[in-house]
Amino acid sequence: MNVIWRTLLVIFRARSRVRRGKGLDPTAVGSIRLTTMPTDIDILRHMNNGRYLSLFDLGRWDLLIRTGLFDAMKDRGWYAVVSSETITFRKSLVPWQRFEVQSRFIGHDEKALFLEHRAVVRGEIHARAIVRARMLRRTGGTVSNEELFAAVGKPEGVPEIDAWVHDWAAASALPPVRASAPSDWS
């Protein structure tokens, strides 16, 4: 609920942009403009590190809607979940600062899609996140990439994912849901 009003506004604006013919190719960079609000700020008077990921969700909503992927998912009873993400910070965002959230699909592996999100001020990257997302069915189970691409088409021109992203995804993976994952700190 922490960014529900912003989420609804982004969804409304993305739908409006599609109606005006401003949809996106699946390989395009989506961009939304935001302002750092007082509710985004921590005790150090800059945007809280956890808030970046919540605001990057807004970029993902815009991208899913404007590429048409959201409607295809909704029609089939699918939804996307983040399975892992990593973020790197370069410069702080301060109260009332305007910035862009730029979002792009950057590729896939055998199980998931990868996206990149950037917080950008006047062309300069302030933070960047890599997100690995899986498609699930509302009725249970996962949607394979083969099924996803059969339904919505496999986009041409998606860049190759940097090797470190594959390494990170493998190194940060937890056991599958049905496997044991004890919390052992030793």
C-alpha distance (Angstrom), angle and dihedral (degrees) to the residues before:
residue distance angle dihedral
M1 . . .
N2 3.80 . .
V3 3.81 93.9 .
I4 3.82 101.1 18.0
W5 3.82 96.0 126.1
R6 3.79 91.8 48.5
T7 3.81 89.4 47.7
L8 3.80 92.4 52.5
L9 3.81 90.6 47.3
V10 3.83 92.0 50.1
I11 3.81 91.0 48.9
F12 3.81 91.3 49.2
R13 3.82 92.0 47.8
A14 3.82 93.4 45.8
R15 3.81 91.0 51.4
S16 3.80 89.3 47.8
R17 3.80 91.5 50.6
V18 3.82 90.7 51.5
R19 3.82 90.8 50.7
R20 3.82 88.7 52.3
G21 3.81 90.5 53.2
K22 3.80 95.9 -101.2
G23 3.78 98.1 124.8
L24 3.79 119.3 139.5
D25 3.76 135.5 -119.3
P26 3.83 109.0 -120.1
T27 3.82 90.3 -111.8
A28 3.82 95.3 49.4
V29 3.79 127.0 105.1
G30 3.80 113.1 -111.5
S31 3.78 119.0 -150.5
I32 3.79 134.7 -167.0
R33 3.81 127.9 178.1
L34 3.78 119.5 -129.5
T35 3.77 138.9 170.4
T36 3.78 125.5 -136.7
M37 3.81 102.7 -113.6
P38 3.82 127.0 -156.8
T39 3.82 88.3 -109.0
D40 3.84 88.6 60.5
I41 3.80 93.3 57.6
D42 3.80 127.7 96.8
I43 3.81 130.9 -156.3
L44 3.82 90.4 -79.1
R45 3.83 89.7 62.0
H46 3.79 96.8 -115.0
M47 3.79 133.1 95.8
N48 3.78 111.0 -64.7
N49 3.79 111.6 -111.9
G50 3.81 92.0 -124.9
R51 3.79 92.3 53.3
Y52 3.80 92.5 64.6
L53 3.80 90.9 67.6
S54 3.81 91.5 48.2
L55 3.79 90.5 51.5
F56 3.80 91.8 45.4
D57 3.83 85.5 59.1
L58 3.81 85.7 65.5
G59 3.78 90.0 57.0
R60 3.79 89.0 50.2
W61 3.84 91.0 53.1
D62 3.80 90.4 51.0
L63 3.81 91.9 47.8
L64 3.82 94.9 46.8
I65 3.80 93.0 49.1
R66 3.80 98.0 42.0
T67 3.83 93.9 47.9
G68 3.82 91.1 49.8
L69 3.78 92.5 -119.6
F70 3.80 93.4 116.5
D71 3.82 93.6 58.1
A72 3.82 91.0 46.7
M73 3.81 90.0 50.8
K74 3.82 92.9 46.4
D75 3.83 92.1 49.5
R76 3.82 90.4 54.0
G77 3.79 98.6 41.1
W78 3.80 93.8 -110.5
Y79 3.78 130.2 137.8
A80 3.78 134.8 -177.5
V81 3.79 126.6 -123.1
V82 3.77 129.4 -172.5
S83 3.79 109.8 -115.3
S84 3.81 96.3 -179.7
E85 3.77 140.1 -9.6
T86 3.77 139.3 -178.5
I87 3.77 128.9 -163.5
T88 3.79 134.8 -164.7
F89 3.80 123.9 -162.8
R90 3.79 124.8 -149.5
K91 3.82 107.3 163.5
S92 3.80 132.6 8.5
L93 3.79 125.2 -109.4
V94 3.81 111.2 -137.0
P95 3.82 131.9 -156.6
W96 3.81 115.4 -61.9
Q97 3.81 92.4 4.9
R98 3.81 114.2 148.0
F99 3.79 116.1 -134.8
E100 3.77 141.8 159.7
V101 3.76 127.0 -119.5
Q102 3.79 105.3 -147.0
S103 3.80 116.5 -166.7
R104 3.78 134.0 -175.7
F105 3.80 140.1 167.2
I106 3.80 104.9 -116.9
G107 3.79 100.8 -176.8
H108 3.78 144.9 -74.4
D109 3.76 144.0 -104.4
E110 3.81 127.4 -149.7
K111 3.83 93.1 -71.6
A112 3.79 110.7 21.2
L113 3.78 149.8 31.6
F114 3.81 122.4 -118.2
L115 3.79 125.5 -144.1
E116 3.77 133.2 -177.2
H117 3.79 122.8 -147.0
R118 3.78 125.6 -170.2
A119 3.80 133.4 -170.3
V120 3.81 103.2 -144.8
V121 3.82 131.2 -173.8
R122 3.82 117.8 -172.7
G123 3.79 91.3 -22.2
E124 3.83 94.8 -48.3
I125 3.81 121.8 116.9
H126 3.81 111.8 -126.1
A127 3.82 96.9 173.4
R128 3.80 137.1 0.8
A129 3.79 130.8 -162.1
I130 3.79 131.5 -170.7
V131 3.80 114.0 -153.6
R132 3.79 128.8 -166.0
A133 3.81 111.8 -158.6
R134 3.80 132.4 -173.9
M135 3.79 128.0 -155.8
L136 3.79 116.6 -128.0
R137 3.80 134.3 -175.3
R138 3.78 121.2 -120.7
T139 3.83 86.1 -136.0
G140 3.82 90.4 54.9
G141 3.77 135.8 -86.5
T142 3.77 134.6 60.1
V143 3.78 132.5 -69.6
S144 3.79 113.2 -127.3
N145 3.78 119.7 -134.0
E146 3.80 88.0 -118.7
E147 3.81 90.0 58.7
L148 3.81 91.7 43.4
F149 3.81 93.5 50.9
A150 3.83 91.7 43.8
A151 3.81 88.5 56.0
V152 3.80 101.0 42.1
G153 3.79 103.8 16.8
K154 3.77 127.8 -107.2
P155 3.79 108.8 -89.6
E156 3.78 117.9 -124.6
G157 3.78 120.4 -136.6
V158 3.80 99.4 33.5
P159 3.81 105.1 150.4
E160 3.77 122.6 -118.5
I161 3.78 112.6 -93.9
D162 3.79 114.4 -114.0
A163 3.80 111.9 -104.9
W164 3.81 91.5 -119.4
V165 3.82 90.1 62.7
H166 3.81 91.2 57.5
D167 3.81 89.9 45.2
W168 3.83 91.0 49.7
A169 3.81 92.5 48.1
A170 3.80 91.4 51.6
A171 3.80 94.8 43.2
S172 3.81 94.8 47.9
A173 3.81 97.4 44.3
L174 3.79 119.0 119.8
P175 3.81 122.6 -149.5
P176 3.82 116.7 -79.1
V177 3.82 117.5 -83.9
R178 3.80 93.8 -102.3
A179 3.82 93.5 49.3
S180 3.76 125.5 83.6
A181 3.82 116.8 -96.6
P182 3.81 108.0 -179.7
S183 3.79 118.6 -170.3
D184 3.79 99.2 -122.8
W185 3.82 114.2 162.0
S186 3.80 97.0 -173.9
